[in-house]
Protein backbone atom coordinates (compact mmCIF):
# COMPACT_ATOMS: atom_id res chain seq x y z
CA UNK A 1 0.00 0.00 0.00
CA UNK A 2 1.32 3.47 -0.94
CA UNK A 3 2.10 5.99 1.83
CA UNK A 4 -0.79 8.31 0.88
CA UNK A 5 -3.17 5.34 1.11
CA UNK A 6 -1.79 4.47 4.55
CA UNK A 7 -2.35 8.07 5.65
CA UNK A 8 -5.91 8.09 4.33
CA UNK A 9 -6.64 4.85 6.17
CA UNK A 10 -5.09 6.20 9.39
CA UNK A 11 -7.11 9.40 9.00
CA UNK A 12 -10.33 7.40 8.72
CA UNK A 13 -9.41 5.21 11.71
CA UNK A 14 -8.63 8.19 13.98
CA UNK A 15 -11.82 9.97 12.96
CA UNK A 16 -13.83 6.85 13.79
CA UNK A 17 -12.14 6.47 17.21
CA UNK A 18 -12.71 10.15 17.99
CA UNK A 19 -16.35 9.75 17.04
CA UNK A 20 -16.76 7.12 19.77
CA UNK A 21 -15.68 9.50 22.55
CA UNK A 22 -18.61 11.44 23.96
CA UNK A 23 -16.53 14.26 25.52
CA UNK A 24 -12.96 14.07 24.15
CA UNK A 25 -10.07 15.80 25.89
CA UNK A 26 -6.72 16.33 24.14
CA UNK A 27 -3.70 15.42 26.32
CA UNK A 28 0.06 15.61 25.66
CA UNK A 29 2.78 14.79 28.20
CA UNK A 30 0.00 14.28 30.79
CA UNK A 31 -1.13 17.91 30.33
CA UNK A 32 -4.70 18.56 29.22
CA UNK A 33 -4.41 20.89 26.24
CA UNK A 34 -7.92 21.31 24.96
CA UNK A 35 -11.54 20.23 25.32
CA UNK A 36 -12.37 19.03 21.81
CA UNK A 37 -16.11 19.12 22.48
CA UNK A 38 -15.91 22.95 22.47
CA UNK A 39 -12.96 23.37 20.07
CA UNK A 40 -12.57 23.01 16.31
CA UNK A 41 -10.35 20.26 14.91
CA UNK A 42 -9.48 18.59 11.64
CA UNK A 43 -7.33 15.83 10.15
CA UNK A 44 -5.91 16.56 6.72
CA UNK A 45 -3.27 15.18 4.39
CA UNK A 46 -1.01 18.06 3.41
CA UNK A 47 2.05 17.66 1.18
CA UNK A 48 2.08 13.91 1.78
CA UNK A 49 1.78 14.20 5.58
CA UNK A 50 -1.17 13.54 7.86
CA UNK A 51 -1.71 16.62 10.06
CA UNK A 52 -3.94 16.94 13.15
CA UNK A 53 -4.93 20.51 14.00
CA UNK A 54 -7.12 21.88 16.78
CA UNK A 55 -7.99 25.41 17.82
CA UNK A 56 -10.23 27.46 20.07
CA UNK A 57 -10.46 31.12 21.04
CA UNK A 58 -7.37 30.86 23.24
CA UNK A 59 -4.87 28.74 21.31
CA UNK A 60 -4.11 26.62 18.26
CA UNK A 61 -2.32 23.31 18.01
CA UNK A 62 -0.83 21.23 15.18
CA UNK A 63 1.04 17.89 14.99
CA UNK A 64 2.17 15.55 12.24
CA UNK A 65 0.57 12.11 12.81
CA UNK A 66 2.72 9.00 12.36
CA UNK A 67 0.64 6.05 13.59
CA UNK A 68 -1.85 4.77 16.12
CA UNK A 69 -0.07 4.06 19.42
CA UNK A 70 -2.73 2.30 21.50
CA UNK A 71 -6.45 2.11 22.08
CA UNK A 72 -8.42 1.42 25.24
CA UNK A 73 -12.13 1.57 26.01
CA UNK A 74 -12.17 5.28 26.91
CA UNK A 75 -9.01 6.60 25.26
CA UNK A 76 -6.59 6.16 22.39
CA UNK A 77 -3.16 7.55 21.57
CA UNK A 78 -1.33 8.49 18.38
CA UNK A 79 2.37 8.99 17.75
CA UNK A 80 3.02 12.55 16.55
CA UNK A 81 5.81 15.02 15.85
CA UNK A 82 5.81 18.76 16.44
CA UNK A 83 6.25 20.95 13.33
CA UNK A 84 9.92 20.69 12.38
CA UNK A 85 10.59 18.32 15.29
CA UNK A 86 12.51 15.04 15.13
CA UNK A 87 11.29 13.42 18.35
CA UNK A 88 8.13 11.34 18.43
CA UNK A 89 5.70 11.98 21.27
CA UNK A 90 2.29 10.56 22.17
CA UNK A 91 -0.89 12.57 21.81
CA UNK A 92 -3.81 11.11 23.76
CA UNK A 93 -7.54 11.54 23.25
CA UNK A 94 -9.53 10.52 26.31
CA UNK A 95 -12.94 10.85 27.84
CA UNK A 96 -13.29 13.82 30.20
CA UNK A 97 -13.50 11.59 33.29
CA UNK A 98 -11.07 8.86 32.17
CA UNK A 99 -8.42 7.99 34.79
CA UNK A 100 -4.89 9.11 34.04
CA UNK A 101 -2.22 6.64 32.94
CA UNK A 102 1.28 7.99 33.48
CA UNK A 103 4.77 7.11 32.49
CA UNK A 104 4.28 5.01 29.32
CA UNK A 105 7.57 6.11 27.74
CA UNK A 106 9.60 5.77 30.93
CA UNK A 107 7.94 2.45 31.70
CA UNK A 108 8.88 1.01 28.31
CA UNK A 109 12.52 1.99 28.74
CA UNK A 110 12.60 0.40 32.19
CA UNK A 111 10.93 -2.75 30.86
CA UNK A 112 13.47 -3.06 28.04
CA UNK A 113 16.29 -2.80 30.57
CA UNK A 114 14.72 -5.52 32.72
CA UNK A 115 14.35 -7.80 29.69
CA UNK A 116 18.04 -7.44 28.92
CA UNK A 117 18.96 -8.11 32.56
CA UNK A 118 16.92 -11.34 32.40
CA UNK A 119 18.62 -12.44 29.18
CA UNK A 120 22.09 -11.75 30.52
CA UNK A 121 21.33 -14.02 33.46
CA UNK A 122 19.64 -16.82 31.53
CA UNK A 123 21.46 -16.80 28.17
CA UNK A 124 25.12 -16.38 29.01
CA UNK A 125 27.42 -16.41 26.01
CA UNK A 126 24.77 -15.00 23.66
CA UNK A 127 25.10 -11.59 22.03
CA UNK A 128 21.98 -9.43 21.83
CA UNK A 129 21.48 -7.26 18.76
CA UNK A 130 18.88 -4.89 17.29
CA UNK A 131 17.23 -4.50 20.72
CA UNK A 132 14.56 -1.82 20.52
CA UNK A 133 10.98 -0.84 21.13
CA UNK A 134 10.95 2.09 18.72
CA UNK A 135 8.08 2.38 16.32
CA UNK A 136 8.74 1.76 12.61
CA UNK A 137 5.63 2.12 10.43
CA UNK A 138 7.41 1.09 7.24
CA UNK A 139 8.22 -2.38 8.61
CA UNK A 140 5.25 -2.69 11.02
CA UNK A 141 7.35 -2.71 14.20
CA UNK A 142 5.45 -1.49 17.25
CA UNK A 143 6.47 0.48 20.31
CA UNK A 144 4.39 -1.87 22.46
CA UNK A 145 6.96 -4.68 22.40
CA UNK A 146 10.66 -5.01 23.18
CA UNK A 147 12.19 -6.87 20.23
CA UNK A 148 15.63 -8.08 19.28
CA UNK A 149 17.83 -10.96 18.21
CA UNK A 150 20.29 -13.20 20.07
CA UNK A 151 23.30 -14.64 18.25
CA UNK A 152 26.01 -17.15 19.10
CA UNK A 153 28.25 -18.07 16.19
CA UNK A 154 25.96 -18.93 13.27
CA UNK A 155 23.00 -19.71 15.54
CA UNK A 156 20.38 -17.08 16.28
CA UNK A 157 16.88 -16.57 17.61
CA UNK A 158 14.44 -13.69 17.53
CA UNK A 159 12.59 -12.49 20.60
CA UNK A 160 9.65 -10.28 21.51
CA UNK A 161 8.68 -9.34 25.07
CA UNK A 162 5.45 -7.80 26.35
CA UNK A 163 5.07 -5.84 29.56
CA UNK A 164 2.10 -6.44 31.84
CA UNK A 165 1.43 -2.69 31.60
CA UNK A 166 0.69 -3.02 27.86
CA UNK A 167 -2.40 -5.14 28.38
CA UNK A 168 -4.23 -3.83 25.30
CA UNK A 169 -1.33 -4.99 23.09
CA UNK A 170 -1.48 -8.65 24.17
CA UNK A 171 -3.74 -9.67 21.28
CA UNK A 172 -1.17 -8.63 18.68
CA UNK A 173 2.00 -10.08 20.20
CA UNK A 174 2.13 -13.26 18.09
CA UNK A 175 1.48 -11.41 14.85
CA UNK A 176 4.12 -8.77 15.56
CA UNK A 177 6.54 -11.49 16.64
CA UNK A 178 6.13 -13.32 13.32
CA UNK A 179 6.54 -10.06 11.39
CA UNK A 180 9.76 -9.36 13.32
CA UNK A 181 11.08 -12.88 12.69
CA UNK A 182 10.25 -12.66 8.99
CA UNK A 183 12.04 -9.34 8.64
CA UNK A 184 15.13 -10.56 10.51
CA UNK A 185 15.35 -13.61 8.25
CA UNK A 186 15.27 -11.34 5.20
CA UNK A 187 18.13 -9.24 6.61
CA UNK A 188 20.43 -11.87 8.15
CA UNK A 189 22.42 -13.99 5.70
CA UNK A 190 25.22 -14.76 8.16
CA UNK A 191 23.09 -16.63 10.72
CA UNK A 192 20.20 -19.10 10.70
CA UNK A 193 17.29 -17.73 12.74
CA UNK A 194 15.33 -20.84 13.59
CA UNK A 195 13.47 -19.82 16.76
CA UNK A 196 11.10 -17.13 17.93
CA UNK A 197 10.88 -16.69 21.71
CA UNK A 198 7.98 -14.77 23.24
CA UNK A 199 8.13 -13.50 26.83
CA UNK A 200 4.63 -12.80 28.09
CA UNK A 201 2.84 -11.85 31.31
CA UNK A 202 0.52 -14.57 32.69
CA UNK A 203 -2.64 -12.87 31.39
CA UNK A 204 -1.44 -13.13 27.77
CA UNK A 205 -0.18 -16.72 27.76
CA UNK A 206 -3.37 -18.69 27.15
CA UNK A 207 -4.73 -16.95 24.04
CA UNK A 208 -1.28 -16.73 22.40
CA UNK A 209 -0.39 -20.36 23.21
CA UNK A 210 -3.67 -21.60 21.72
CA UNK A 211 -2.90 -19.75 18.49
CA UNK A 212 0.72 -20.90 18.50
CA UNK A 213 -0.37 -24.53 18.64
CA UNK A 214 -1.72 -24.16 15.10
CA UNK A 215 1.38 -22.69 13.49
CA UNK A 216 3.45 -24.73 11.07
CA UNK A 217 6.40 -26.30 12.96
CA UNK A 218 8.30 -26.57 9.67
CA UNK A 219 8.19 -22.79 9.29
CA UNK A 220 9.52 -21.93 12.75
CA UNK A 221 10.27 -23.18 16.24
CA UNK A 222 8.20 -21.12 18.64
CA UNK A 223 8.84 -20.95 22.38
CA UNK A 224 6.67 -19.08 24.88
CA UNK A 225 7.82 -18.06 28.34
CA UNK A 226 5.72 -16.70 31.17
CA UNK A 227 7.47 -13.78 32.83
CA UNK A 228 6.67 -10.60 34.72
CA UNK A 229 9.09 -7.69 34.89
CA UNK A 230 11.12 -7.99 38.07
CA UNK A 231 11.04 -11.79 38.26
CA UNK A 232 14.44 -13.49 38.36
CA UNK A 233 13.63 -16.12 35.73
CA UNK A 234 11.11 -17.02 33.04
CA UNK A 235 9.00 -20.22 32.98
CA UNK A 236 8.65 -22.19 29.74
CA UNK A 237 5.11 -22.96 28.49
CA UNK A 238 4.31 -26.44 27.14
CA UNK A 239 2.58 -25.76 23.84
CA UNK A 240 1.38 -29.36 23.57
CA UNK A 241 -1.06 -28.51 26.39
CA UNK A 242 -2.76 -25.92 24.16
CA UNK A 243 -4.77 -25.87 20.94
CA UNK A 244 -8.07 -27.30 22.19
CA UNK A 245 -10.04 -24.17 23.06
CA UNK A 246 -12.94 -25.46 25.14
CA UNK A 247 -15.90 -23.48 23.84
CA UNK A 248 -19.61 -23.27 24.49
CA UNK A 249 -22.43 -22.03 22.29
CA UNK A 250 -25.67 -20.28 23.11
CA UNK A 251 -28.76 -22.26 22.07
CA UNK A 252 -30.59 -20.90 19.02
CA UNK A 253 -34.15 -21.84 20.01
CA UNK A 254 -34.73 -19.10 22.60
CA UNK A 255 -33.35 -16.45 20.26
CA UNK A 256 -35.63 -17.64 17.43
CA UNK A 257 -38.72 -17.51 19.67
CA UNK A 258 -37.79 -13.99 20.73
CA UNK A 259 -37.39 -12.90 17.09
CA UNK A 260 -40.87 -14.22 16.22
CA UNK A 261 -42.42 -12.30 19.12
CA UNK A 262 -40.56 -9.06 18.41
CA UNK A 263 -41.30 -9.22 14.68
CA UNK A 264 -45.02 -9.14 15.44
CA UNK A 265 -44.54 -6.23 17.83
CA UNK A 266 -42.52 -4.25 15.26
CA UNK A 267 -45.16 -4.83 12.58
CA UNK A 268 -47.80 -3.41 14.93
CA UNK A 269 -45.71 -0.30 15.60
CA UNK A 270 -44.47 0.46 12.09
CA UNK A 271 -46.58 -1.45 9.62
CA UNK A 272 -44.90 -1.52 6.19
CA UNK A 273 -41.86 0.39 7.49
CA UNK A 274 -40.78 -2.67 9.48
CA UNK A 275 -39.82 -4.56 6.30
CA UNK A 276 -36.66 -2.44 5.98
CA UNK A 277 -35.47 -3.23 9.50
CA UNK A 278 -33.46 -6.32 10.37
CA UNK A 279 -34.28 -8.01 13.67
CA UNK A 280 -31.22 -9.68 15.19
CA UNK A 281 -31.96 -11.53 18.46
CA UNK A 282 -29.20 -11.62 21.05
CA UNK A 283 -27.91 -15.10 21.86
CA UNK A 284 -29.05 -14.68 25.48
CA UNK A 285 -32.66 -14.57 24.32
CA UNK A 286 -33.33 -11.40 26.36
CA UNK A 287 -33.43 -8.70 23.67
CA UNK A 288 -33.49 -8.08 19.94
CA UNK A 289 -31.35 -5.55 18.11
CA UNK A 290 -33.18 -3.59 15.39
CA UNK A 291 -30.83 -2.59 12.58
CA UNK A 292 -30.81 -0.65 9.35
CA UNK A 293 -27.94 -1.73 7.09
CA UNK A 294 -26.16 -3.10 10.18
CA UNK A 295 -26.60 0.04 12.31
CA UNK A 296 -28.46 -0.59 15.57
CA UNK A 297 -31.30 1.94 15.76
CA UNK A 298 -33.37 0.36 18.54
CA UNK A 299 -33.69 -2.55 20.96
CA UNK A 300 -36.67 -4.52 22.19
CA UNK A 301 -36.12 -6.07 25.61
CA UNK A 302 -38.18 -8.86 27.15
CA UNK A 303 -40.98 -11.01 25.78
CA UNK A 304 -43.95 -10.97 28.16
CA UNK A 305 -43.84 -7.20 28.76
CA UNK A 306 -41.47 -5.92 26.04
CA UNK A 307 -39.88 -2.47 26.27
CA UNK A 308 -38.45 -0.63 23.26
CA UNK A 309 -35.53 1.80 23.33
CA UNK A 310 -34.38 3.80 20.30
CA UNK A 311 -31.54 6.08 19.25
CA UNK A 312 -27.80 5.72 18.77
CA UNK A 313 -25.45 4.92 21.62
CA UNK A 314 -25.20 7.91 23.93
CA UNK A 315 -28.67 9.25 23.07
CA UNK A 316 -31.00 6.32 23.73
CA UNK A 317 -34.51 6.86 25.08
CA UNK A 318 -37.48 4.65 25.85
CA UNK A 319 -40.25 4.48 23.27
CA UNK A 320 -43.79 5.33 24.35
CA UNK A 321 -46.88 6.67 22.64
CA UNK A 322 -45.68 10.26 22.91
CA UNK A 323 -42.39 9.48 21.11
CA UNK A 324 -43.69 7.17 18.38
CA UNK A 325 -43.67 9.91 15.73
CA UNK A 326 -40.11 10.86 16.74
CA UNK A 327 -39.09 7.19 16.42
CA UNK A 328 -40.57 6.96 12.93
CA UNK A 329 -38.87 10.20 11.89
CA UNK A 330 -35.54 8.93 13.23
CA UNK A 331 -35.88 5.70 11.21
CA UNK A 332 -36.77 7.69 8.10
CA UNK A 333 -33.63 9.84 8.45
CA UNK A 334 -31.39 6.80 8.98
CA UNK A 335 -32.79 5.05 5.90
CA UNK A 336 -32.39 8.23 3.84
CA UNK A 337 -28.71 8.60 4.74
CA UNK A 338 -27.50 5.04 5.30
CA UNK A 339 -27.66 3.79 1.73
CA UNK A 340 -25.60 3.63 -1.43
CA UNK A 341 -25.55 7.06 -3.06
CA UNK A 342 -26.15 8.74 0.29
CA UNK A 343 -26.75 12.50 0.21
CA UNK A 344 -24.44 12.88 3.24
CA UNK A 345 -21.67 10.23 3.48
CA UNK A 346 -19.99 12.21 6.28
CA UNK A 347 -23.01 11.82 8.56
CA UNK A 348 -22.66 9.46 11.51
CA UNK A 349 -25.67 7.48 10.29
CA UNK A 350 -23.59 6.58 7.24
CA UNK A 351 -20.15 6.16 8.82
CA UNK A 352 -20.87 4.18 12.00
CA UNK A 353 -20.60 0.36 12.22
CA UNK A 354 -19.42 -0.11 8.64
CA UNK A 355 -18.43 -3.75 9.24
CA UNK A 356 -21.96 -4.52 10.40
CA UNK A 357 -23.21 -2.91 7.18
CA UNK A 358 -21.04 -5.23 5.08
CA UNK A 359 -22.11 -8.16 7.26
CA UNK A 360 -25.78 -7.36 6.62
CA UNK A 361 -25.22 -7.39 2.84
CA UNK A 362 -23.48 -10.75 2.93
CA UNK A 363 -26.09 -12.17 5.29
CA UNK A 364 -28.70 -11.38 2.65
CA UNK A 365 -26.73 -13.30 0.01
CA UNK A 366 -23.60 -15.17 1.11
CA UNK A 367 -23.02 -16.41 -2.45
CA UNK A 368 -21.72 -12.92 -3.24
CA UNK A 369 -18.56 -14.13 -1.51
CA UNK A 370 -18.45 -17.64 -2.87
CA UNK A 371 -21.07 -19.57 -4.90
CA UNK A 372 -20.04 -22.69 -2.94
CA UNK A 373 -21.57 -21.30 0.28
CA UNK A 374 -25.13 -22.21 1.30
CA UNK A 375 -27.59 -19.25 1.62
CA UNK A 376 -30.15 -20.99 3.90
CA UNK A 377 -27.56 -21.55 6.62
CA UNK A 378 -25.91 -18.25 7.54
CA UNK A 379 -25.68 -17.09 11.16
CA UNK A 380 -24.49 -13.54 11.98
CA UNK A 381 -22.72 -12.49 15.18
CA UNK A 382 -22.40 -16.00 16.62
CA UNK A 383 -21.09 -15.89 20.21
CA UNK A 384 -18.58 -18.59 21.14
CA UNK A 385 -17.62 -18.55 24.82
CA UNK A 386 -14.27 -19.80 26.08
CA UNK A 387 -13.89 -19.43 29.83
CA UNK A 388 -14.77 -15.82 30.57
CA UNK A 389 -13.89 -14.70 27.03
CA UNK A 390 -16.79 -14.03 24.65
CA UNK A 391 -15.73 -14.22 21.02
CA UNK A 392 -18.21 -13.21 18.34
CA UNK A 393 -17.93 -14.74 14.88
CA UNK A 394 -18.99 -12.29 12.16
CA UNK A 395 -20.67 -14.94 10.00
CA UNK A 396 -20.87 -18.71 10.41
CA UNK A 397 -22.07 -20.76 7.45
CA UNK A 398 -21.47 -23.98 5.51
CA UNK A 399 -20.66 -24.93 1.95
CA UNK A 400 -23.25 -26.73 -0.16
CA UNK A 401 -21.30 -29.89 0.67
CA UNK A 402 -21.76 -29.33 4.43
CA UNK A 403 -18.29 -28.05 5.30
CA UNK A 404 -18.24 -25.41 8.04
CA UNK A 405 -17.00 -21.93 7.09
CA UNK A 406 -15.94 -19.07 9.38
CA UNK A 407 -16.16 -15.59 7.81
CA UNK A 408 -14.20 -12.73 9.38
CA UNK A 409 -14.81 -9.23 7.97
CA UNK A 410 -12.74 -6.04 8.10
CA UNK A 411 -13.39 -2.80 6.23
CA UNK A 412 -10.25 -1.09 7.57
CA UNK A 413 -6.68 -2.33 7.48
CA UNK A 414 -6.00 -4.65 10.43
CA UNK A 415 -2.54 -6.10 10.94
CA UNK A 416 -3.81 -8.84 13.25
CA UNK A 417 -6.64 -10.05 11.00
CA UNK A 418 -5.14 -13.53 10.29
CA UNK A 419 -4.64 -14.28 14.01
CA UNK A 420 -8.08 -12.98 14.96
CA UNK A 421 -9.57 -15.22 12.28
CA UNK A 422 -7.53 -18.13 13.65
CA UNK A 423 -9.10 -17.57 17.09
CA UNK A 424 -12.59 -18.12 15.71
CA UNK A 425 -11.45 -21.04 13.58
CA UNK A 426 -10.06 -22.73 16.73
CA UNK A 427 -13.39 -22.40 18.51
CA UNK A 428 -15.45 -23.66 15.58
CA UNK A 429 -13.03 -26.55 15.09
CA UNK A 430 -13.42 -27.55 18.77
CA UNK A 431 -17.22 -27.42 18.59
CA UNK A 432 -17.29 -29.34 15.32
CA UNK A 433 -15.25 -32.23 16.70
CA UNK A 434 -17.78 -32.60 19.52
CA UNK A 435 -20.90 -32.33 17.31
CA UNK A 436 -22.08 -29.28 19.23
CA UNK A 437 -23.65 -27.22 16.45
CA UNK A 438 -26.76 -29.21 15.73
CA UNK A 439 -27.24 -29.97 19.42
CA UNK A 440 -27.60 -26.22 19.98
CA UNK A 441 -29.93 -25.65 17.01
CA UNK A 442 -27.53 -24.69 14.21
CA UNK A 443 -27.74 -26.17 10.69
CA UNK A 444 -30.93 -28.21 11.27
CA UNK A 445 -31.36 -31.09 8.86
CA UNK A 446 -27.83 -30.79 7.45
CA UNK A 447 -25.14 -33.44 7.44
CA UNK A 448 -21.97 -31.59 8.40
CA UNK A 449 -18.70 -32.62 6.80
CA UNK A 450 -15.89 -33.92 9.02
CA UNK A 451 -13.36 -31.80 7.11
CA UNK A 452 -11.80 -28.94 9.13
CA UNK A 453 -13.61 -25.59 8.82
CA UNK A 454 -12.72 -23.14 6.09
CA UNK A 455 -11.61 -19.66 7.14
CA UNK A 456 -12.65 -16.72 4.94
CA UNK A 457 -10.88 -13.39 5.51
CA UNK A 458 -12.78 -10.63 3.71
CA UNK A 459 -11.78 -7.00 3.25
CA UNK A 460 -11.72 -4.32 0.55
CA UNK A 461 -8.86 -5.39 -1.72
CA UNK A 462 -6.56 -2.49 -0.86
CA UNK A 463 -7.27 -2.72 2.88
CA UNK A 464 -5.43 -5.98 3.51
CA UNK A 465 -2.27 -5.22 5.46
CA UNK A 466 0.95 -5.84 3.56
CA UNK A 467 1.94 -8.53 6.09
CA UNK A 468 -1.27 -10.59 5.79
CA UNK A 469 0.06 -13.29 3.46
CA UNK A 470 3.36 -13.46 5.36
CA UNK A 471 1.46 -14.27 8.54
CA UNK A 472 -0.69 -16.86 6.76
CA UNK A 473 2.51 -18.53 5.56
CA UNK A 474 3.19 -19.54 9.19
CA UNK A 475 -0.21 -21.24 9.67
CA UNK A 476 -0.56 -25.00 9.94
CA UNK A 477 -1.01 -26.34 6.43
CA UNK A 478 -4.27 -28.09 7.38
CA UNK A 479 -5.98 -24.73 7.89
CA UNK A 480 -7.45 -23.60 4.58
CA UNK A 481 -7.75 -19.83 4.36
CA UNK A 482 -9.53 -18.01 1.55
CA UNK A 483 -8.57 -14.34 1.19
CA UNK A 484 -11.28 -12.38 -0.61
CA UNK A 485 -10.67 -8.82 -1.76
CA UNK A 486 -13.82 -6.85 -2.51
CA UNK A 487 -14.42 -3.44 -4.08
CA UNK A 488 -14.18 -0.22 -2.04
CA UNK A 489 -17.68 0.66 -3.25
CA UNK A 490 -19.21 -2.46 -1.67
CA UNK A 491 -22.13 -0.43 -0.29
CA UNK A 492 -23.44 -0.13 -3.85
CA UNK A 493 -22.85 -3.79 -4.71
CA UNK A 494 -20.35 -6.35 -3.39
CA UNK A 495 -17.94 -7.37 -6.15
CA UNK A 496 -15.05 -9.81 -5.84
CA UNK A 497 -11.75 -8.37 -7.08
CA UNK A 498 -9.64 -11.37 -6.11
CA UNK A 499 -9.91 -14.69 -4.33
CA UNK A 500 -6.74 -16.38 -3.10
CA UNK A 501 -6.63 -19.68 -1.23
CA UNK A 502 -3.77 -20.84 0.97
CA UNK A 503 -2.67 -23.56 0.82
CA UNK A 504 -3.78 -24.13 -2.77
CA UNK A 505 -6.76 -26.49 -3.32
CA UNK A 506 -4.46 -29.16 -4.79
CA UNK A 507 -2.12 -29.20 -1.80
CA UNK A 508 -5.12 -29.10 0.57
CA UNK A 509 -6.49 -32.27 -1.01
CA UNK A 510 -3.17 -34.02 -0.50
CA UNK A 511 -3.04 -32.91 3.15
CA UNK A 512 -6.56 -34.11 3.94
CA UNK A 513 -5.87 -37.46 2.27
CA UNK A 514 -2.62 -38.02 4.16
SULUR-V234722 format. One record per pair of residues at least 24 apart in sequence whose C-alpha atoms are under 6 Angstrom apart, sorted by sequence separation. I is the first residue (numbers start at 0). J is the second residue. If there is no record, write none. Layout:
<<I,J> <I,J>>
This chain:
<<126,150> <201,225> <373,397> <460,484> <125,150> <200,225> <372,397> <373,398> <455,480> <459,484> <460,485> <125,151> <193,219> <194,220> <195,221> <196,222> <197,223> <198,224> <199,225> <200,226> <254,280> <372,398> <373,399> <453,479> <454,480> <455,481> <456,482> <457,483> <458,484> <459,485> <194,221> <196,223> <198,225> <199,226> <200,227> <371,398> <372,399> <459,486> <254,282> <371,399> <459,487> <212,242> <254,284> <253,284> <209,241> <209,242> <249,282> <111,145> <169,203> <154,190> <155,191> <156,192> <153,190> <154,191> <155,192> <158,195> <160,197> <163,200> <156,194> <157,195> <158,196> <159,197> <160,198> <161,199> <156,195> <158,197> <402,447> <401,447> <402,448> <401,448> <404,452> <410,458> <403,452> <404,453> <405,454> <406,455> <407,456> <408,457> <409,458> <404,454> <412,462> <414,464> <411,462> <412,463> <412,464> <354,410> <293,355> <27,90> <293,356> <292,356> <26,91> <25,91> <293,359> <25,92> <24,92> <24,93> <23,93> <23,94> <24,95> <22,94> <22,95> <248,383> <247,383> <247,384> <246,384> <246,385> <245,385> <339,490> <339,491> <246,426> <244,426> <250,439> <251,440> <218,473> <215,473> <214,473> <215,474> <214,474> <215,475> <214,475> <213,475>>
